[in-house]
């Protein structure tokens, strides 16, 4: 397997393909309700909803770097972490919309990565490409931990 094939395999497995190690990012939020996604383990701590949007943001940020896009062009105002739920929007529709944003950002990143891997610029992005896959796995584990903490 070439390093280019490996990068695509890592992106796929970290986000949505079958894994041997446990849930990937998509699997970690499967079945989570809006109320569960909004639960916080303590004051000032992030919830599942915020972690999912954080992952979407960094997929966007890397895609923007690859494509040469304009800073500040993310669909949501701000960067990194986004307070959720928004006031008056603790509902399944708002949670579903933000999960769809994560899916869209992953698909857009995957397409941009497949494109850049066919160019000499690929080498420049390799560490970030591995990193974004590891980022998904890190946050998948964090979400699983939040789900377990919620049970107590």
C-alpha positions in Angstrom: 0.0 0.0 0.0 1.4 3.4 -0.9 1.4 6.3 1.5 -1.3 7.9 -0.6 -3.5 4.8 -0.3 -2.8 4.7 3.4 -3.9 8.3 4.0 -7.2 7.6 2.3 -7.7 4.4 4.2 -6.9 6.2 7.5 -9.4 9.0 6.7 -12.1 6.5 5.8 -11.5 4.3 8.9 -11.2 7.1 11.3 -14.5 8.6 10.2 -16.8 5.9 8.9 -15.4 2.6 7.7 -15.4 -0.6 9.8 -12.6 -0.6 12.4 -11.0 -3.3 14.5 -10.3 -0.9 17.5 -13.8 0.2 18.3 -16.1 3.0 17.2 -14.9 5.6 14.7 -16.2 9.2 14.8 -19.4 8.5 12.9 -20.2 5.4 14.9 -19.4 7.2 18.2 -22.4 9.6 17.6 -24.8 7.0 16.2 -27.9 6.9 18.3 -27.1 9.9 20.4 -30.1 12.1 21.0 -30.0 15.9 21.1 -30.4 15.9 24.8 -27.5 13.4 25.2 -25.4 15.4 22.8 -26.0 18.5 24.9 -25.1 16.9 28.2 -21.9 18.3 29.9 -19.8 16.4 32.4 -19.2 19.7 34.3 -19.3 23.4 34.0 -17.1 24.7 31.2 -16.6 21.3 29.7 -17.5 20.5 26.1 -20.4 18.2 25.2 -20.7 15.7 22.4 -22.4 18.2 20.1 -19.6 20.6 20.4 -17.0 17.9 19.9 -18.8 16.8 16.7 -18.8 20.4 15.3 -15.2 20.8 16.4 -14.3 17.8 14.2 -16.3 19.3 11.3 -14.4 22.6 11.7 -11.0 21.1 11.5 -12.0 19.0 8.5 -13.0 22.3 6.9 -9.8 24.0 8.0 -7.5 21.4 6.4 -9.6 21.4 3.2 -9.4 25.1 3.1 -5.6 24.9 3.3 -5.5 22.3 0.6 -7.8 24.2 -1.8 -6.3 27.6 -0.9 -9.7 28.9 0.3 -10.3 32.1 2.2 -10.0 32.1 6.0 -13.2 32.6 7.8 -15.3 30.9 5.2 -16.7 28.1 7.5 -20.5 28.0 7.4 -20.7 28.8 11.1 -19.4 32.0 12.7 -16.3 31.5 14.7 -13.7 28.7 14.9 -12.6 25.6 16.7 -15.4 25.1 19.2 -19.0 26.3 18.8 -21.3 26.5 21.8 -24.2 24.0 21.4 -27.0 23.8 21.7 -27.8 27.3 20.7 -30.4 29.1 22.8 -33.8 27.6 22.2 -32.5 24.9 19.9 -32.1 21.9 22.1 -34.0 19.7 19.6 -33.4 16.8 17.2 -33.6 19.0 14.1 -30.8 21.2 15.2 -28.6 18.3 16.2 -29.4 16.5 12.9 -28.4 19.7 11.0 -25.0 19.8 12.8 -24.4 16.1 12.2 -25.1 16.7 8.5 -22.5 19.5 8.5 -20.0 17.0 9.9 -20.9 14.5 7.0 -20.6 17.3 4.4 -17.3 18.5 5.7 -15.9 15.0 5.8 -17.0 14.3 2.2 -15.6 17.6 1.0 -12.3 16.9 2.8 -12.1 13.4 1.4 -12.6 14.7 -2.1 -10.0 17.5 -1.7 -7.5 14.9 -0.3 -8.0 12.5 -3.2 -7.4 15.4 -5.5 -4.2 16.8 -3.8 -2.8 13.2 -3.6 -2.5 13.3 -7.4 -0.2 16.3 -7.2 3.4 17.0 -6.0 1.8 19.2 -3.3 0.7 16.0 -1.5 4.0 15.7 0.4 3.5 19.1 2.0 0.1 18.0 3.5 1.0 14.4 4.6 1.5 15.2 8.4 -1.8 17.1 8.4 -3.6 14.3 6.6 -2.5 11.7 9.1 -3.3 14.2 11.8 -6.9 14.8 10.8 -7.5 11.0 10.9 -6.0 10.8 14.3 -8.1 13.7 15.4 -11.2 11.9 14.4 -10.2 8.8 16.4 -9.2 10.9 19.4 -12.6 12.6 19.5 -14.4 9.3 18.8 -12.9 8.0 22.1 -13.7 11.2 23.9 -17.4 11.0 22.8 -17.5 7.3 23.9 -16.2 8.4 27.3 -18.8 11.2 27.5 -21.5 8.7 26.7 -20.3 6.4 29.5 -20.0 9.3 32.0 -23.6 10.2 31.2 -24.8 6.9 32.5 -23.6 7.6 36.1 
